[in-house]
Amino acid sequence: MSRTARVAVSVAISAVFLGFAVWKVNWHEAGAALAAANYLYLVPMLIVSVWGLYIRAQRWRVLLRPLGNPSMRTLVAATNIGFMANMVLPLRVGEVIRPVLLSRREGEPLGGILATIVLERIFDMFTILSLFGVAAATVTVSDTVRQWGVGLFTLAIAVGAAVAFIRWREALALRLVRWATQPLPAKIAASIDQFFCGFIQALEVLDSPLTFLQVLAWSLYLWLVITSTYLFGLLAFDLDVPPIVGAIAVMAIIAIAVSAPSAPGYIGAFQLGTTVALAIFHVSESRAIAYSIVLHVTQFVATVGAGLYSLAREGMTMQQIEQLSETDGAAA
């Protein structure tokens, strides 16, 4: 599929998501919720959003230990610019721009760095789902929320088991991948094989219990910090939602929603994730949309602001980032 076609599909998906999110919204009620919100909470929300990017860079450094020891400045710049690119460019190209920038600045092999991005996502998924599952099991919530928690926690265990299998039976896992890619064109099969070998190398962090626990601790810290953003939003709108489990539920379901292909900035996916999450707690679509608008704009401003700061500090321009996404990104 061509790049233009993929962009068109992602925009169409966003439009469908947004349609489902807003089709029952009473805009008068949503406007009233926006007018009544306490916008003093925007200050900690902005600070926490930027701080989350720095935590991501710190965790990434631990994951990169089997490959090298990049400077913290480069990691922060690549992280800020990559997440900004996800906000303003299509096809989540920031996920490729980030490792490409690091590879260029530090001279490390791109394949291995790309594999750490996948490893990040696995730790993210495991942490998010586990947080929701534990919160739903330990806090007094409705049966619906508890069922969501059990289901998502089971999925987290399955993800963890799959990663453990790949690491400790890597030869078998590699044979299975090569068997599965045999019907594919040789060039595509070779690219998948190279990536999977890099992923196995990145999984070497699991060989050290201390390093594994460090990555797990950073992931828990990261997602608790991100959850606090959603908690501040609940307080700003004075929503009748259990604060801790509510913030974790919103965080988890939005994180799952925005993982789907969508337009730049996760438009549509973010709104649908918010309305689905808050519907669990019987919050109306109108108030949920008002909440999502403030949360989304706050995260957009914080992420793009951090990215522009790093662009200026690194002496780069948005045009260079776009060119990077069209050349190195396509190759990766």
KEGUVEX-728876 format. One record per residue (C-alpha): residue number from 1; residue in one letter; y, x, z. Coordinates in nm, 3 decimals, decimal comma. Layout:
REM residues N
{num = NUM&residuo = A&py = Y&px = X&pz = Z}
...
//
This chain:
REM residues 332
{num = 1&residuo = M&py = 0,000&px = 0,000&pz = 0,000}
{num = 2&residuo = S&py = 0,343&px = 0,137&pz = -0,095}
{num = 3&residuo = R&py = 0,611&px = 0,206&pz = 0,164}
{num = 4&residuo = T&py = 0,821&px = -0,085&pz = 0,033}
{num = 5&residuo = A&py = 0,527&px = -0,322&pz = 0,063}
{num = 6&residuo = R&py = 0,451&px = -0,204&pz = 0,417}
{num = 7&residuo = V&py = 0,816&px = -0,256&pz = 0,516}
{num = 8&residuo = A&py = 0,808&px = -0,605&pz = 0,365}
{num = 9&residuo = V&py = 0,488&px = -0,692&pz = 0,555}
{num = 10&residuo = S&py = 0,630&px = -0,563&pz = 0,885}
{num = 11&residuo = V&py = 0,950&px = -0,764&pz = 0,839}
{num = 12&residuo = A&py = 0,745&px = -1,073&pz = 0,753}
{num = 13&residuo = I&py = 0,535&px = -1,027&pz = 1,069}
{num = 14&residuo = S&py = 0,853&px = -0,997&pz = 1,276}
{num = 15&residuo = A&py = 0,992&px = -1,313&pz = 1,120}
{num = 16&residuo = V&py = 0,672&px = -1,503&pz = 1,206}
{num = 17&residuo = F&py = 0,675&px = -1,369&pz = 1,563}
{num = 18&residuo = L&py = 1,041&px = -1,461&pz = 1,605}
{num = 19&residuo = G&py = 0,977&px = -1,806&pz = 1,465}
{num = 20&residuo = F&py = 0,702&px = -1,872&pz = 1,719}
{num = 21&residuo = A&py = 0,925&px = -1,738&pz = 1,998}
{num = 22&residuo = V&py = 1,230&px = -1,957&pz = 1,926}
{num = 23&residuo = W&py = 1,102&px = -2,274&pz = 1,764}
{num = 24&residuo = K&py = 1,112&px = -2,471&pz = 2,093}
{num = 25&residuo = V&py = 1,428&px = -2,308&pz = 2,230}
{num = 26&residuo = N&py = 1,713&px = -2,527&pz = 2,350}
{num = 27&residuo = W&py = 2,005&px = -2,301&pz = 2,263}
{num = 28&residuo = H&py = 2,242&px = -2,486&pz = 2,496}
{num = 29&residuo = E&py = 2,005&px = -2,407&pz = 2,788}
{num = 30&residuo = A&py = 1,966&px = -2,048&pz = 2,669}
{num = 31&residuo = G&py = 2,344&px = -2,009&pz = 2,649}
{num = 32&residuo = A&py = 2,383&px = -2,147&pz = 2,999}
{num = 33&residuo = A&py = 2,124&px = -1,897&pz = 3,128}
{num = 34&residuo = L&py = 2,313&px = -1,613&pz = 2,960}
{num = 35&residuo = A&py = 2,640&px = -1,730&pz = 3,109}
{num = 36&residuo = A&py = 2,495&px = -1,752&pz = 3,460}
{num = 37&residuo = A&py = 2,321&px = -1,412&pz = 3,457}
{num = 38&residuo = N&py = 2,433&px = -1,135&pz = 3,694}
{num = 39&residuo = Y&py = 2,523&px = -0,852&pz = 3,458}
{num = 40&residuo = L&py = 2,569&px = -0,597&pz = 3,737}
{num = 41&residuo = Y&py = 2,194&px = -0,540&pz = 3,698}
{num = 42&residuo = L&py = 2,261&px = -0,392&pz = 3,354}
{num = 43&residuo = V&py = 2,368&px = -0,064&pz = 3,517}
{num = 44&residuo = P&py = 2,031&px = 0,018&pz = 3,678}
{num = 45&residuo = M&py = 1,852&px = -0,121&pz = 3,370}
{num = 46&residuo = L&py = 2,033&px = 0,126&pz = 3,143}
{num = 47&residuo = I&py = 1,974&px = 0,418&pz = 3,381}
{num = 48&residuo = V&py = 1,605&px = 0,338&pz = 3,421}
{num = 49&residuo = S&py = 1,556&px = 0,301&pz = 3,045}
{num = 50&residuo = V&py = 1,695&px = 0,650&pz = 2,979}
{num = 51&residuo = W&py = 1,502&px = 0,795&pz = 3,273}
{num = 52&residuo = G&py = 1,182&px = 0,656&pz = 3,123}
{num = 53&residuo = L&py = 1,235&px = 0,869&pz = 2,811}
{num = 54&residuo = Y&py = 1,265&px = 1,182&pz = 3,024}
{num = 55&residuo = I&py = 0,943&px = 1,095&pz = 3,207}
{num = 56&residuo = R&py = 0,769&px = 1,055&pz = 2,871}
{num = 57&residuo = A&py = 0,875&px = 1,407&pz = 2,775}
{num = 58&residuo = Q&py = 0,745&px = 1,546&pz = 3,105}
{num = 59&residuo = R&py = 0,408&px = 1,377&pz = 3,059}
{num = 60&residuo = W&py = 0,388&px = 1,494&pz = 2,698}
{num = 61&residuo = R&py = 0,426&px = 1,852&pz = 2,815}
{num = 62&residuo = V&py = 0,113&px = 1,819&pz = 3,029}
{num = 63&residuo = L&py = -0,083&px = 1,671&pz = 2,737}
{num = 64&residuo = L&py = 0,022&px = 1,960&pz = 2,513}
{num = 65&residuo = R&py = -0,115&px = 2,231&pz = 2,745}
{num = 66&residuo = P&py = -0,432&px = 2,289&pz = 2,537}
{num = 67&residuo = L&py = -0,208&px = 2,349&pz = 2,232}
{num = 68&residuo = G&py = 0,086&px = 2,547&pz = 2,374}
{num = 69&residuo = N&py = 0,382&px = 2,544&pz = 2,611}
{num = 70&residuo = P&py = 0,685&px = 2,392&pz = 2,432}
{num = 71&residuo = S&py = 1,028&px = 2,401&pz = 2,594}
{num = 72&residuo = M&py = 1,145&px = 2,099&pz = 2,789}
{num = 73&residuo = R&py = 1,464&px = 2,081&pz = 2,581}
{num = 74&residuo = T&py = 1,262&px = 2,043&pz = 2,259}
{num = 75&residuo = L&py = 1,034&px = 1,783&pz = 2,415}
{num = 76&residuo = V&py = 1,327&px = 1,576&pz = 2,542}
{num = 77&residuo = A&py = 1,506&px = 1,595&pz = 2,207}
{num = 78&residuo = A&py = 1,193&px = 1,502&pz = 2,008}
{num = 79&residuo = T&py = 1,119&px = 1,214&pz = 2,246}
{num = 80&residuo = N&py = 1,472&px = 1,074&pz = 2,239}
{num = 81&residuo = I&py = 1,502&px = 1,103&pz = 1,861}
{num = 82&residuo = G&py = 1,152&px = 0,965&pz = 1,800}
{num = 83&residuo = F&py = 1,202&px = 0,655&pz = 2,011}
{num = 84&residuo = M&py = 1,547&px = 0,600&pz = 1,859}
{num = 85&residuo = A&py = 1,384&px = 0,613&pz = 1,513}
{num = 86&residuo = N&py = 1,143&px = 0,338&pz = 1,622}
{num = 87&residuo = M&py = 1,446&px = 0,126&pz = 1,706}
{num = 88&residuo = V&py = 1,639&px = 0,175&pz = 1,382}
{num = 89&residuo = L&py = 1,384&px = 0,268&pz = 1,112}
{num = 90&residuo = P&py = 1,086&px = 0,066&pz = 0,982}
{num = 91&residuo = L&py = 0,711&px = 0,123&pz = 1,028}
{num = 92&residuo = R&py = 0,741&px = 0,289&pz = 1,373}
{num = 93&residuo = V&py = 0,808&px = 0,620&pz = 1,199}
{num = 94&residuo = G&py = 0,930&px = 0,764&pz = 1,528}
{num = 95&residuo = E&py = 0,563&px = 0,808&pz = 1,626}
{num = 96&residuo = V&py = 0,539&px = 1,063&pz = 1,343}
{num = 97&residuo = I&py = 0,893&px = 1,202&pz = 1,359}
{num = 98&residuo = R&py = 0,845&px = 1,303&pz = 1,723}
{num = 99&residuo = P&py = 0,546&px = 1,535&pz = 1,665}
{num = 100&residuo = V&py = 0,691&px = 1,663&pz = 1,337}
{num = 101&residuo = L&py = 1,013&px = 1,769&pz = 1,512}
{num = 102&residuo = L&py = 0,813&px = 1,943&pz = 1,785}
{num = 103&residuo = S&py = 0,586&px = 2,115&pz = 1,533}
{num = 104&residuo = R&py = 0,885&px = 2,246&pz = 1,338}
{num = 105&residuo = R&py = 1,075&px = 2,374&pz = 1,641}
{num = 106&residuo = E&py = 0,779&px = 2,524&pz = 1,830}
{num = 107&residuo = G&py = 0,555&px = 2,631&pz = 1,540}
{num = 108&residuo = E&py = 0,255&px = 2,441&pz = 1,677}
{num = 109&residuo = P&py = -0,006&px = 2,277&pz = 1,446}
{num = 110&residuo = L&py = 0,094&px = 1,922&pz = 1,358}
{num = 111&residuo = G&py = -0,259&px = 1,779&pz = 1,366}
{num = 112&residuo = G&py = -0,313&px = 1,863&pz = 1,731}
{num = 113&residuo = I&py = 0,032&px = 1,733&pz = 1,830}
{num = 114&residuo = L&py = -0,032&px = 1,404&pz = 1,647}
{num = 115&residuo = A&py = -0,353&px = 1,370&pz = 1,845}
{num = 116&residuo = T&py = -0,160&px = 1,394&pz = 2,172}
{num = 117&residuo = I&py = 0,045&px = 1,092&pz = 2,060}
{num = 118&residuo = V&py = -0,276&px = 0,891&pz = 2,030}
{num = 119&residuo = L&py = -0,386&px = 1,023&pz = 2,369}
{num = 120&residuo = E&py = -0,053&px = 0,910&pz = 2,513}
{num = 121&residuo = R&py = -0,112&px = 0,561&pz = 2,382}
{num = 122&residuo = I&py = -0,460&px = 0,553&pz = 2,538}
{num = 123&residuo = F&py = -0,323&px = 0,654&pz = 2,878}
{num = 124&residuo = D&py = -0,044&px = 0,398&pz = 2,831}
{num = 125&residuo = M&py = -0,287&px = 0,119&pz = 2,751}
{num = 126&residuo = F&py = -0,517&px = 0,208&pz = 3,040}
{num = 127&residuo = T&py = -0,226&px = 0,224&pz = 3,287}
{num = 128&residuo = I&py = -0,059&px = -0,097&pz = 3,168}
{num = 129&residuo = L&py = -0,376&px = -0,303&pz = 3,173}
{num = 130&residuo = S&py = -0,486&px = -0,157&pz = 3,507}
{num = 131&residuo = L&py = -0,150&px = -0,233&pz = 3,669}
{num = 132&residuo = F&py = -0,165&px = -0,594&pz = 3,555}
{num = 133&residuo = G&py = -0,527&px = -0,631&pz = 3,661}
{num = 134&residuo = V&py = -0,471&px = -0,484&pz = 4,008}
{num = 135&residuo = A&py = -0,150&px = -0,683&pz = 4,062}
{num = 136&residuo = A&py = -0,319&px = -1,009&pz = 3,961}
{num = 137&residuo = A&py = -0,613&px = -0,935&pz = 4,191}
{num = 138&residuo = T&py = -0,411&px = -0,842&pz = 4,500}
{num = 139&residuo = V&py = -0,113&px = -1,078&pz = 4,486}
{num = 140&residuo = T&py = -0,133&px = -1,456&pz = 4,532}
{num = 141&residuo = V&py = -0,097&px = -1,593&pz = 4,179}
{num = 142&residuo = S&py = -0,223&px = -1,885&pz = 3,975}
{num = 143&residuo = D&py = -0,575&px = -1,893&pz = 3,830}
{num = 144&residuo = T&py = -0,428&px = -1,842&pz = 3,482}
{num = 145&residuo = V&py = -0,255&px = -1,519&pz = 3,582}
{num = 146&residuo = R&py = -0,568&px = -1,400&pz = 3,762}
{num = 147&residuo = Q&py = -0,780&px = -1,466&pz = 3,451}
{num = 148&residuo = W&py = -0,534&px = -1,268&pz = 3,238}
{num = 149&residuo = G&py = -0,553&px = -0,986&pz = 3,491}
{num = 150&residuo = V&py = -0,933&px = -0,974&pz = 3,495}
{num = 151&residuo = G&py = -0,951&px = -0,980&pz = 3,116}
{num = 152&residuo = L&py = -0,695&px = -0,704&pz = 3,069}
{num = 153&residuo = F&py = -0,845&px = -0,488&pz = 3,343}
{num = 154&residuo = T&py = -1,186&px = -0,520&pz = 3,174}
{num = 155&residuo = L&py = -1,027&px = -0,406&pz = 2,850}
{num = 156&residuo = A&py = -0,876&px = -0,106&pz = 3,033}
{num = 157&residuo = I&py = -1,220&px = -0,006&pz = 3,160}
{num = 158&residuo = A&py = -1,360&px = -0,034&pz = 2,806}
{num = 159&residuo = V&py = -1,084&px = 0,190&pz = 2,669}
{num = 160&residuo = G&py = -1,147&px = 0,448&pz = 2,941}
{num = 161&residuo = A&py = -1,521&px = 0,443&pz = 2,872}
{num = 162&residuo = A&py = -1,464&px = 0,496&pz = 2,498}
{num = 163&residuo = V&py = -1,244&px = 0,800&pz = 2,562}
{num = 164&residuo = A&py = -1,496&px = 0,943&pz = 2,809}
{num = 165&residuo = F&py = -1,774&px = 0,900&pz = 2,551}
{num = 166&residuo = I&py = -1,574&px = 1,083&pz = 2,283}
{num = 167&residuo = R&py = -1,494&px = 1,372&pz = 2,516}
{num = 168&residuo = W&py = -1,837&px = 1,427&pz = 2,668}
{num = 169&residuo = R&py = -2,038&px = 1,345&pz = 2,355}
{num = 170&residuo = E&py = -1,789&px = 1,484&pz = 2,106}
{num = 171&residuo = A&py = -2,052&px = 1,614&pz = 1,862}
{num = 172&residuo = L&py = -2,212&px = 1,269&pz = 1,838}
{num = 173&residuo = A&py = -1,870&px = 1,101&pz = 1,813}
{num = 174&residuo = L&py = -1,772&px = 1,339&pz = 1,532}
{num = 175&residuo = R&py = -2,096&px = 1,266&pz = 1,344}
{num = 176&residuo = L&py = -2,031&px = 0,893&pz = 1,377}
{num = 177&residuo = V&py = -1,677&px = 0,930&pz = 1,241}
{num = 178&residuo = R&py = -1,799&px = 1,138&pz = 0,947}
{num = 179&residuo = W&py = -2,074&px = 0,886&pz = 0,876}
{num = 180&residuo = A&py = -1,822&px = 0,598&pz = 0,888}
{num = 181&residuo = T&py = -1,579&px = 0,775&pz = 0,651}
{num = 182&residuo = Q&py = -1,838&px = 0,868&pz = 0,387}
{num = 183&residuo = P&py = -1,753&px = 0,570&pz = 0,161}
{num = 184&residuo = L&py = -1,383&px = 0,668&pz = 0,163}
{num = 185&residuo = P&py = -1,215&px = 0,897&pz = -0,093}
{num = 186&residuo = A&py = -1,266&px = 1,265&pz = -0,005}
{num = 187&residuo = K&py = -0,896&px = 1,327&pz = 0,066}
{num = 188&residuo = I&py = -0,870&px = 1,035&pz = 0,311}
{num = 189&residuo = A&py = -1,199&px = 1,125&pz = 0,479}
{num = 190&residuo = A&py = -1,081&px = 1,486&pz = 0,522}
{num = 191&residuo = S&py = -0,753&px = 1,371&pz = 0,677}
{num = 192&residuo = I&py = -0,936&px = 1,145&pz = 0,924}
{num = 193&residuo = D&py = -1,177&px = 1,426&pz = 1,009}
{num = 194&residuo = Q&py = -0,891&px = 1,672&pz = 1,068}
{num = 195&residuo = F&py = -0,708&px = 1,421&pz = 1,288}
{num = 196&residuo = F&py = -1,020&px = 1,338&pz = 1,489}
{num = 197&residuo = C&py = -1,090&px = 1,708&pz = 1,547}
{num = 198&residuo = G&py = -0,732&px = 1,746&pz = 1,675}
{num = 199&residuo = F&py = -0,783&px = 1,443&pz = 1,897}
{num = 200&residuo = I&py = -1,097&px = 1,597&pz = 2,046}
{num = 201&residuo = Q&py = -0,900&px = 1,914&pz = 2,111}
{num = 202&residuo = A&py = -0,625&px = 1,713&pz = 2,285}
{num = 203&residuo = L&py = -0,893&px = 1,554&pz = 2,503}
{num = 204&residuo = E&py = -0,953&px = 1,894&pz = 2,660}
{num = 205&residuo = V&py = -0,710&px = 1,784&pz = 2,933}
{num = 206&residuo = L&py = -0,999&px = 1,575&pz = 3,065}
{num = 207&residuo = D&py = -1,195&px = 1,894&pz = 3,136}
{num = 208&residuo = S&py = -0,958&px = 1,978&pz = 3,421}
{num = 209&residuo = P&py = -0,966&px = 1,713&pz = 3,694}
{num = 210&residuo = L&py = -0,625&px = 1,831&pz = 3,815}
{num = 211&residuo = T&py = -0,463&px = 1,801&pz = 3,472}
{num = 212&residuo = F&py = -0,626&px = 1,463&pz = 3,413}
{num = 213&residuo = L&py = -0,492&px = 1,337&pz = 3,746}
{num = 214&residuo = Q&py = -0,148&px = 1,475&pz = 3,662}
{num = 215&residuo = V&py = -0,139&px = 1,285&pz = 3,331}
{num = 216&residuo = L&py = -0,264&px = 0,972&pz = 3,506}
{num = 217&residuo = A&py = 0,001&px = 1,011&pz = 3,778}
{num = 218&residuo = W&py = 0,277&px = 1,063&pz = 3,519}
{num = 219&residuo = S&py = 0,156&px = 0,753&pz = 3,333}
{num = 220&residuo = L&py = 0,158&px = 0,544&pz = 3,649}
{num = 221&residuo = Y&py = 0,506&px = 0,674&pz = 3,738}
{num = 222&residuo = L&py = 0,632&px = 0,605&pz = 3,385}
{num = 223&residuo = W&py = 0,512&px = 0,246&pz = 3,371}
{num = 224&residuo = L&py = 0,628&px = 0,163&pz = 3,721}
{num = 225&residuo = V&py = 0,974&px = 0,289&pz = 3,622}
{num = 226&residuo = I&py = 0,961&px = 0,082&pz = 3,302}
{num = 227&residuo = T&py = 0,843&px = -0,219&pz = 3,505}
{num = 228&residuo = S&py = 1,152&px = -0,187&pz = 3,725}
{num = 229&residuo = T&py = 1,363&px = -0,261&pz = 3,415}
{num = 230&residuo = Y&py = 1,190&px = -0,598&pz = 3,380}
{num = 231&residuo = L&py = 1,221&px = -0,656&pz = 3,753}
{num = 232&residuo = F&py = 1,598&px = -0,604&pz = 3,737}
{num = 233&residuo = G&py = 1,604&px = -0,855&pz = 3,452}
{num = 234&residuo = L&py = 1,419&px = -1,114&pz = 3,659}
{num = 235&residuo = L&py = 1,673&px = -1,064&pz = 3,935}
{num = 236&residuo = A&py = 1,964&px = -1,085&pz = 3,692}
{num = 237&residuo = F&py = 1,847&px = -1,426&pz = 3,569}
{num = 238&residuo = D&py = 1,721&px = -1,542&pz = 3,910}
{num = 239&residuo = L&py = 1,393&px = -1,656&pz = 3,758}
{num = 240&residuo = D&py = 1,141&px = -1,832&pz = 3,983}
{num = 241&residuo = V&py = 0,873&px = -1,569&pz = 3,922}
{num = 242&residuo = P&py = 0,680&px = -1,351&pz = 4,173}
{num = 243&residuo = P&py = 0,892&px = -1,033&pz = 4,139}
{num = 244&residuo = I&py = 0,627&px = -0,761&pz = 4,131}
{num = 245&residuo = V&py = 0,342&px = -0,929&pz = 3,947}
{num = 246&residuo = G&py = 0,592&px = -1,109&pz = 3,723}
{num = 247&residuo = A&py = 0,762&px = -0,786&pz = 3,617}
{num = 248&residuo = I&py = 0,424&px = -0,618&pz = 3,559}
{num = 249&residuo = A&py = 0,299&px = -0,916&pz = 3,355}
{num = 250&residuo = V&py = 0,611&px = -0,919&pz = 3,136}
{num = 251&residuo = M&py = 0,593&px = -0,542&pz = 3,091}
{num = 252&residuo = A&py = 0,223&px = -0,550&pz = 2,998}
{num = 253&residuo = I&py = 0,239&px = -0,837&pz = 2,751}
{num = 254&residuo = I&py = 0,555&px = -0,709&pz = 2,581}
{num = 255&residuo = A&py = 0,394&px = -0,364&pz = 2,549}
{num = 256&residuo = I&py = 0,092&px = -0,523&pz = 2,379}
{num = 257&residuo = A&py = 0,312&px = -0,739&pz = 2,153}
{num = 258&residuo = V&py = 0,533&px = -0,453&pz = 2,030}
{num = 259&residuo = S&py = 0,227&px = -0,246&pz = 1,938}
{num = 260&residuo = A&py = 0,184&px = -0,476&pz = 1,636}
{num = 261&residuo = P&py = 0,355&px = -0,382&pz = 1,306}
{num = 262&residuo = S&py = 0,707&px = -0,524&pz = 1,310}
{num = 263&residuo = A&py = 1,063&px = -0,471&pz = 1,194}
{num = 264&residuo = P&py = 1,278&px = -0,190&pz = 1,342}
{num = 265&residuo = G&py = 1,353&px = -0,238&pz = 1,711}
{num = 266&residuo = Y&py = 1,042&px = -0,456&pz = 1,762}
{num = 267&residuo = I&py = 1,246&px = -0,766&pz = 1,674}
{num = 268&residuo = G&py = 1,032&px = -1,077&pz = 1,699}
{num = 269&residuo = A&py = 0,744&px = -0,902&pz = 1,875}
{num = 270&residuo = F&py = 0,961&px = -0,837&pz = 2,182}
{num = 271&residuo = Q&py = 1,079&px = -1,199&pz = 2,197}
{num = 272&residuo = L&py = 0,731&px = -1,346&pz = 2,148}
{num = 273&residuo = G&py = 0,585&px = -1,115&pz = 2,414}
{num = 274&residuo = T&py = 0,855&px = -1,224&pz = 2,658}
{num = 275&residuo = T&py = 0,808&px = -1,596&pz = 2,602}
{num = 276&residuo = V&py = 0,427&px = -1,569&pz = 2,627}
{num = 277&residuo = A&py = 0,450&px = -1,366&pz = 2,950}
{num = 278&residuo = L&py = 0,702&px = -1,592&pz = 3,120}
{num = 279&residuo = A&py = 0,518&px = -1,905&pz = 3,008}
{num = 280&residuo = I&py = 0,238&px = -1,796&pz = 3,244}
{num = 281&residuo = F&py = 0,487&px = -1,857&pz = 3,526}
{num = 282&residuo = H&py = 0,615&px = -2,184&pz = 3,373}
{num = 283&residuo = V&py = 0,953&px = -2,042&pz = 3,267}
{num = 284&residuo = S&py = 1,097&px = -2,240&pz = 2,976}
{num = 285&residuo = E&py = 1,123&px = -2,084&pz = 2,629}
{num = 286&residuo = S&py = 1,501&px = -2,120&pz = 2,647}
{num = 287&residuo = R&py = 1,542&px = -1,916&pz = 2,966}
{num = 288&residuo = A&py = 1,279&px = -1,669&pz = 2,848}
{num = 289&residuo = I&py = 1,469&px = -1,609&pz = 2,523}
{num = 290&residuo = A&py = 1,793&px = -1,554&pz = 2,715}
{num = 291&residuo = Y&py = 1,613&px = -1,301&pz = 2,936}
{num = 292&residuo = S&py = 1,460&px = -1,129&pz = 2,631}
{num = 293&residuo = I&py = 1,797&px = -1,094&pz = 2,458}
{num = 294&residuo = V&py = 1,952&px = -0,907&pz = 2,752}
{num = 295&residuo = L&py = 1,643&px = -0,690&pz = 2,809}
{num = 296&residuo = H&py = 1,610&px = -0,609&pz = 2,440}
{num = 297&residuo = V&py = 1,976&px = -0,524&pz = 2,387}
{num = 298&residuo = T&py = 1,980&px = -0,309&pz = 2,702}
{num = 299&residuo = Q&py = 1,677&px = -0,109&pz = 2,592}
{num = 300&residuo = F&py = 1,814&px = -0,076&pz = 2,240}
{num = 301&residuo = V&py = 2,148&px = 0,059&pz = 2,363}
{num = 302&residuo = A&py = 1,984&px = 0,302&pz = 2,609}
{num = 303&residuo = T&py = 1,728&px = 0,434&pz = 2,357}
{num = 304&residuo = V&py = 1,968&px = 0,468&pz = 2,064}
{num = 305&residuo = G&py = 2,231&px = 0,625&pz = 2,290}
{num = 306&residuo = A&py = 1,982&px = 0,886&pz = 2,415}
{num = 307&residuo = G&py = 1,869&px = 0,953&pz = 2,058}
{num = 308&residuo = L&py = 2,223&px = 0,999&pz = 1,927}
{num = 309&residuo = Y&py = 2,296&px = 1,237&pz = 2,216}
{num = 310&residuo = S&py = 1,993&px = 1,450&pz = 2,124}
{num = 311&residuo = L&py = 2,080&px = 1,439&pz = 1,754}
{num = 312&residuo = A&py = 2,427&px = 1,576&pz = 1,831}
{num = 313&residuo = R&py = 2,289&px = 1,839&pz = 2,068}
{num = 314&residuo = E&py = 2,034&px = 1,956&pz = 1,810}
{num = 315&residuo = G&py = 2,290&px = 1,957&pz = 1,528}
{num = 316&residuo = M&py = 2,102&px = 1,697&pz = 1,324}
{num = 317&residuo = T&py = 2,205&px = 1,378&pz = 1,145}
{num = 318&residuo = M&py = 2,044&px = 1,039&pz = 1,092}
{num = 319&residuo = Q&py = 2,018&px = 1,121&pz = 0,721}
{num = 320&residuo = Q&py = 1,800&px = 1,421&pz = 0,805}
{num = 321&residuo = I&py = 1,580&px = 1,203&pz = 1,026}
{num = 322&residuo = E&py = 1,538&px = 0,949&pz = 0,746}
{num = 323&residuo = Q&py = 1,444&px = 1,227&pz = 0,504}
{num = 324&residuo = L&py = 1,197&px = 1,358&pz = 0,761}
{num = 325&residuo = S&py = 1,035&px = 1,016&pz = 0,783}
{num = 326&residuo = E&py = 1,000&px = 0,996&pz = 0,406}
{num = 327&residuo = T&py = 0,854&px = 1,346&pz = 0,354}
{num = 328&residuo = D&py = 0,672&px = 1,488&pz = 0,655}
{num = 329&residuo = G&py = 0,607&px = 1,139&pz = 0,790}
{num = 330&residuo = A&py = 0,439&px = 1,030&pz = 0,468}
{num = 331&residuo = A&py = 0,232&px = 1,349&pz = 0,458}
{num = 332&residuo = A&py = 0,117&px = 1,302&pz = 0,816}
//
